[in-house]
Amino acid sequence: MATVLSVSGSPSPTSRTARLLRHLDAALIAQGHQVVPLDVRTLPAEALLGADFAHPDIKRATELFARADGVVIGTPVYKAAYSGLLKSLLDLLPQYALADKVVLPLATGGSVAHVLAIDYALRPVLSAMGATHIVPGWFVLDRHIVAAADGSTEIEESTAGALDQVLAQFSTALGGDVLLRAVS
């Protein structure tokens, strides 16, 4: 199966974006894909903000992108755009870091007013980075991502259904099928 890099662009350690991604990672793993999580917030701030292309952690992140068959990119929406943290990383990657990759863009936010952030802010950058196949992304309201008492993640039912479809398109583009509810 495919190797998927699952990138969280959230600066928060208690991020709903990261929680959503790790939940989707489990569905992809259940399908047989290898998933490599990358929380951009764990990369050194001085390397990201100082554009230190030679920093070992930035080099490792760049290698993760190079080895991936597919990339899931999740970001919270701030001011109708993807996070500055995610932008910091994308700016350090090679121009065509997403060439020959299947990409699934996801965004989280507190209001449906931000639903177009994927198409108007994130998708053009992913395309400019050479993504050959950007599957339709999905915007998830923060309130539809809940931490259960046991530490697992619960996704609101109608949102879970929509994510099933988006994830199935992504997995099909990678060469397989996956259903989120199978691991819920």
ZIQUIRA-V416792 format. One record per run of one state. SS is the DSSP state (h for helix, s for strand, l for the rest). FROM is the first residue (numbers start at 1). TO is the last residue. If there is no record, write none. Layout:
SS,FROM,TO  SS,FROM,TO
This chain:
l,1,2  s,3,8  l,9,15  h,16,30  l,31,33  s,34,39  h,40,42  l,43,44  h,45,49  l,50,55  h,56,67  l,68,69  s,70,76  l,77,77  s,78,78  l,79,80  s,81,81  l,82,83  h,84,92  l,93,98  s,99,99  l,100,101  s,102,109  l,110,111  h,112,114  l,115,116  h,117,128  l,129,130  s,131,131  l,132,132  s,133,141  h,142,144  s,145,147  l,148,152  s,153,155  l,156,156  h,157,174  l,175,179  h,180,182  l,183,184
